[in-house]
Amino acid sequence: MKKFTDAFNGLKEVLKDRSVQTQCILGVMAVIGGIIIRLDEYEWLAFVICIGLVISLEIINSAFERLCDLYTDGYDEKVKSIKDIASACVLVAALAALAVCVIAVLRRIV
């Protein structure tokens, strides 16, 4: 039970992060869009997986940023590189999620 408590505490903490909040808002917007265009069950599966993946990677990215900030208060090229790579993970997942959304929408208008 303690592991769940710790996980929920971590979730509460990370939900204060602006980037995580942004991804959550975009996820809610995707769900609203999915309701509007009436996704089928397989499209919903793809949407849920994409939303979960993007938010999860954003949380991991936030953890990397905090860990890097423990290393140095000032500018460090290696720390910048680590943060950029972690951000790239979120970008790749977000672009894949966007592709899923575009495909779902195009199926309805073409």
ABEGO torsion letter per residue (X at the ends): XAAAAAAAAAAAAAAABAAAAAAAAAAAAAAAAAAAAGBBAAAAAAAAAAAAAAAAAAAAAAAAAAAAAAABABBBAAAAAAAAAAAAAAAAAAAAAAAAAAAAAAAAAX
